Amino acid sequence: MKISKAYTGQISGLTMEKITVEVDISNGLNSFSIVGLGDRSVEEAKDRVAAAIKNTGYVSPKQKNQKVVISLAPADIRKEGTSFDLAMAVAYLAGAGDIEFEYEDKIFLGELSLDGQIRKVHGILPILIQAREQCFTTAFIPKENLEEATLARDIIVYAVSSLRELVEHILHIQKIPQVRAPEETCSPTEIIYENDISYIRGNETAKRALEVAAAGCHNIILYGPPGTGKTMLAQSLVSIMPPLSYEQSIEVTSIHSIARTLPKGLIKAPPFRSPHHSASPISILGGGQNPHPGEITLAHRGVLFFDECQEFDSKVLESLRQPLEDKVITVSRAKGSVTFPAQCIFIASMNPCRCGKEIGKGCSCTPKSIETYQRRISGPILDRIDIWINVNKVDYEKLAAISEENISDTRRSTYESSSNIRKRIIKARKIQEDRFAKDKYFNSEMKAKDIDKYALLTEEARTILKISAERMHFSGRAFHKVIKVARTIADLEASEYIKKNHMLEALQYRQKIF
């Protein structure tokens, strides 16, 4: 008997922690223990591992007069989940002399069933990507994770269905075929959007504002009475955003794999997250004993939508101050802190009154109650919003056109499709990418020194901005946000300078409703 080892891993935040499984087998009365600060699921693994080994055809560690100690190192990191099962079983079989393999460059991931089958685990993609960076060359993963595992590059992957199959592979009895990673591309033609912006009739100003927001990654608020199309506008924002690049797709897919919200295949379209107003601060920001990503991180590279944002808890809204500004969220705990990405467009809808009726047209609420409802959003949060849009009721004739069966092609063409708008946004984003040399990607991320360097105003535009800032009592942040939005509008026209018409449009989006 000797000490044997195998490697596995777990996700802490968005980072893979390499876990070394050490097994010591010695003579004595039968005992089987797992040490290394594991949670309940890790403690219960000894029963799963013992049964799986027995049903694979080997003597169970619980049927021998021996003392078995499995250590999960480093011991000061809390271990959670069931992904360590496979590594523990393999290390035990090696320690018992049943198999022999070189463990230094191999990583094992998978949960064991009692009959020796290997079940799916979460976070496979980020683990494989980071395992490669930590000099692992080979990974053994559950067969159920095959589709996700094919997205990893430059690492040899074997998809295993049972412990018996893995043992036969190690003993060279029956080789497991190696997983081949297909070439992945993110072509816009492959993405089908449910909500095309051409379906929306009227509200041309709001649609233009969405185009500006998507081009420069600006936060936006849609304000108006219920039933005017605020939610539909917000949902259509994703359809005009460019598809994710392959690197961005891997990044977003990894986040959703960790959060257990991953659909099948690679995520190619920007994600859209719309949490319920009863969501807690932890579910929005992320956290927990072993910090996990929240909604704002799940919306990374996409859109975070708060429908009727006045109904959200004030603690949730106030907690958005820092991530809306910095595009990252840092979750601090006693044992350290974890930083999650949060580069998303924040879009919120607001009603003028809680009763749901239009003020002056059926609303019987007192002016005091209306003001109280509107002031549920604090000034510092409102100051972080780049674009304000009043969404009005749409003319009934435009709405009726949707149901008409025989609309001429000319009439249909008056409603611009998402694909056409997306082309302009892609060009504007390319201008920003070239301008910032990939140091910063969006105009909304510019600092004061960047504004002085890249936001060049004509004399007319500068004069209009100065007069408007004095009349509208802009804060320093609001002053800069107007310039950032104007820079995006100028980029949509491929203009080097911010001109008078660009500044006037940007100021129009800064006029708060209350």
URHU-V818286 format. One line per field, one symbol per residue. ss: DSSP state (@ for helix, = for strand, . for the rest). burial: b if it has 9 or more other C-alpha atoms within 8 Angstrom, else e. Layout:
ss: ???
burial: ???
//
This chain:
ss: ...=========..=============...=====..=.@@@@.@@@@@@@@@@@@....@@@..========.....=.....@@@@@@@@@@@..........===..==....===....@@@@@@@@@@....=====@@@@@@@......=====.=@@@@@@@@.......==........@@@......@@@....@@@@@@@@@@@@@...====......@@@@@@@@@@@.....@@@@@@@@@@@@@.............==.......@@@@@==....==.@@@@....====..@@@..@@@@@.@@@@@@@.======..======...======.......=..==....@@@@@@@@....@@@@....====.....@@@@@@@@.....@@@@@....@@@@@@@@@@@@@@@@@@@......@@@..@@@@@@@..=.@@@@@@@@@@@@@@...@@@@@@@@@@@@@@@@@.....=.@@@@@@@@@......
burial: eebbbbbbbbbbbbbbeebbbbbbbeeeebebebbbbbbebbbebbebbbbbbbbbeeebbeeeebbbbbbbbebeebbbebbbbbbbbbbbbbbbeebeeebebbbbbbbbbbbbbbbbbebbbbbbbbbbeeebbbbbbbbbbbbbbbbbeebbbbbbbbbebbbbbbbeeeebeebeeeeeebeeeebeeebbbbebbebeebbebbbbbbbbbbbbbbbbbbebebebbbbbbbbbbbbbebebbbebbbbbbbbeeeeeebbbbbbbbebebebebbbbbbbeeebbbbbbbbbbbbbbbbbbbbebbeebbbbbbbbbeebbbebeeeeebbbbbbbbbbbbbbbbbeebbbbeeebeeeeeebeebbeebeeebebbbbbbbbbeebeeebbeeeeeeeeeeeeeeebbbbeebbebbbbbbebbbeebeeebbbbbebeeebbeeebbbbebbbebbeebbeeeebeebbbbbbbbbbbbbbbbeeeebbbbebbbbbbebbeeee
//
